[in-house]
């Protein structure tokens, strides 16, 4: 039973981790919470569904779904790039509250655009391939869970290697550490910030497509709760810390699964438990499990 809940939790946690990476990358560079990221996640689900239906006319279902994920990745990356350019960059030197209000405004705009122009009801996300069930040490694992885990972990490893092993990744880390000094060293800070949004949007788009396939339905407001939980995961791991966001997502997903599986009426309590974790982290370890206390500069 415990192994079964761990499998379920890791699947859910890998989705949280993908979304949380978008939050933590933007915060690491700009010290700003991009609350529109949950709607980028939602947009990824709708884009992948539309592409999947379109590609079905000339591709097998499994290939159509994978192609839809690729288009969702690119489309959401471009959407995040445009949002940064239009809604955030003009407010770069404004008071800290202005970008936050702009982010909330973009979130409401995207959500209502889908509500008015696409559907105000849940849309079914069909199964692209036959889901096969396997038994491992008494736990039931299906091929869809393996796909989600495989895609999520692959993207997280690629991101980790990119940030730590490439020149562009070094530029991102330098900008996150001190944007002013980075610009004096010849790093194009505006371009690095745009790339950060681009990468975060791409991960959010993939998470949306996988989430739609996993739960079998999508809706215009589907990004709210996963977005808040992904933000909780980012804070749990240490906001601005990429490995911390990965571990925070996995830990939160496993915790939710264990609560749902072992506490009476646990499925009704899992959201409360997740937000209680956020409250406790903010109270007792605001830098997160993997973050470091940074002294104030004087």
N, C-alpha and C positions, 0 to 999 in steps of 0.2 A: 504493500500500500504506500509506504514512504517513497519507494523508487518510482511508483507511478506519479505521485505528486511532484517529485523532483523533475521528471520528464516534462510534465505539464508546465511546471514553473519555469524551467529553462526555455521552453518554447515561447511562453509569454514574456519572459524577461529579455529574451533576445530582441523582441519587437520594441520593448521599452528602451533597450540600450541603443538601438538604431535612432529612435526619436531623440533620446537624451543627448546623443552626440551633436545633433544640430544645435540644441540649446547651449551646450557647454563650449562648443567651438566659438560661437558668436560672443558669448560672455567672456571667454578667455581673451579675445582680441579687443572687444569694445566695452567690456564691463556693462553690457546691456542684455536684458532678457528679451528675446524675440518671441513675444507671445503670438505672433502670426504663424509660428512654426507648426502649431497643431493643425492649422488650416492648410498648410502645405502638405502635411500628412494626409489630410482628407482629400485634397485635390489629387494626390497620387493614386488613391483608390478609384476615384471617378475616371481619371485619365486611363488607367490600366484597364478598367472594365470596358470603356469605349473602344480602346485599341484592340482588346481581345475579341470583341464582337466583330470589329472590322476585319481583323486578320483571319477570322474563322472562314472567310469566304475563299481563302487560297492557302491556308496552312492547317495542319493538324492541331487539335486543341492544345496539347502540351506546348508545342512550339509557338502557337499564338499567344499563350499566356506568358511565356518567357520573353517574347518580343514585346508584349505589352508592358512587362516590367522594365525593359530597357527604355522604351519610349517614356514611361512614367518617370524614370530616373532622370532622363535628359530634360523633360518638360518641367519637372519640379525644380531642378537645378536652375533652369532659366528663369522660372517664376521667382525663385528666391533672389536671383541676381537682379531682376527688374525691381523687386520690392526694395532691396537695399539701395538701388540707384535713385528710386523715385521718392520713397517714404522715409528713409533713414539718413542718407548721406547729406541732404540739405539741412538736417538738424544735428549734424555732428558736433557743432560748437555751441548748440543751444543748451539750456538747463537740462539736467538729467531726467526730469519728468517728461519733457517734450517727446523724446524718442519712445518712451514707454506708452504714452497716450497714442502716438502714431502707430505703434505696433498693435495696440488693442483695436484701433480704427481699421487697420488693414485686415485684422482677423474677422471683425464684424462684416466688412465689405465682402471678403471671399465667401464667408458662410452664407450670407444673404444672396450673393450672386448665384450660388449653386441652388439655394432654396427657390429662387424665383425663375431661373432659366433652365434648370435641369429637372429637379423633382423635390417636392416637400415630403415625400414618403421614402421608406426604405426600398432600395433596389436589390434584387437577388443577384448574388455573385456566383455564377455556376461553377461547378467543379470542372477544371480543365483536363483532369486525368483521373483514372481510377485510383482511389486511395487504398493502398494495401496495408493490412494490419499484421504486425509481427509481435511475437512474445519474447521478451528478454528478461530473464530472472523474475518472472511473475508480473512484469509490467508490460502493458500493451503500448506499443509504439507504432505510429502509422507513418506512411511515406510523406505525408504533408508536413508533419512535425519535423521529420528529417530534412526536408527541403528548406523549411524556415530556418532551422538551426544552421544548416550548411551555408545558405546564402548570407545569413546575418553574421556568422562567425568569420566567413571569408571576407566580407566587406570591412569588418572591424579590424581584422589582421592587416588588410591592405591599407586602411587608413593609418593604423599605428606605424607601419613601415614607411608610408609616405611622409608622415609628419616627422619621423625621427631619422630617416635615412636619405632624404633628398634635399637639394638646395632650396626648392620651393617650401618644403616643410620647415627647414631651418628659418626661412624668411617669416613664415607664419609664427613660429615660436618667438622669434626676435620681436615681431610686431606686438605679440601678446605681452611680452615682458616689458617693453618700453617703446611705444610707437614713435615718440619724438626722436630718440636716439637711432631707431631703425631707419627713419627717413633721412637722418644726417649721414648714415652709412650707405645711402643710395638705394634703399629698399623702397619700392613704390607702395606706400602704405595703403592708399585707396584701392589699388589693384589687389593687394593681399586681402583686404577686408572683403572685397567683392568675391574673391576666390573662396574665402571661408564660408560666405553665404551660399555660394554655388555648391560646395561640397555638402554642407548641412542640408540643403534642399534636396540634393540627390538621394541622400540617405533617408530622408523623410518620405520621398516618393516611393522608394522601394518598400519601406515599412508599410505604407498605405496599401500597396498592391498585395503584399503578403497577408496583411490583416484582413483585407476583403475576402481573400481566398479561404483563410482560416475560419472565419466566422460565417461566411456565406451570405453576407449582406452588407450594404454600405448606406450611409445616410449623411445629409448635409451637416449635421452636428456631431458626427462620429469622432471628430478630433478632440473634443473638449476633455473628456475624462482621460483617454490615453495621453493627451498632452500634459495634463496636470500631473499624472503619474510619472511620465518621463521627466518632467521637471523635478519631481520628488527624487527620482533616481539620480539625476544629475547632482542635486544637493547632497544626497546620501553619499555619493562617491567623492564629492568635492567639486563644486561648480567651477568650470574652467579647466578641469583635469580630465583629459581624454580617457586614460585607462580607468579612472574613477567612475566616469559615466558608464563605461562598459560593465564594470563590476556592480555598480549601483543598480543598473537595470536588471541584471541577472539575480542579484540578491532580492530585489523587490518582487520580481516575478515568482521566485521560489517561496518567499514569505507569503505572498497572496495564495499560492497553490496550497501550501501547508495549512493556512487558516481555513480555506474553503473545504479542505479534505478532512480535517481533524477536529474542528470546532463545530458544535451544533449550530445549524443555520449559518455556517461560515461564509457561504456565498453572499449573504446579506451584510456581513461584517467586513469583507475584504477591503472595500473602499475606505471604510473608517480606519482600519488598521494601517493602510497605506498612508493616509494623511496624518495619522498619529505618529508614524515614523518621521514624517516631515517636521512635525512640531517638535518632537524630541531631539532631532538632529539640530534644528535651529536653536533650541534652548541650551543643549549641553555640548554640542560639537559643531558649531556653525561652519567650520572649514571643511566638514565632511570626513568620511572615514579615511580617504586617501589624500586629502588636501593638506596643506601646510599653513600654519599661521604666518601671516605676512605682517611685520610691524609697520605701523603708520609712518610715512615719510614726513620729516619736519624740516 
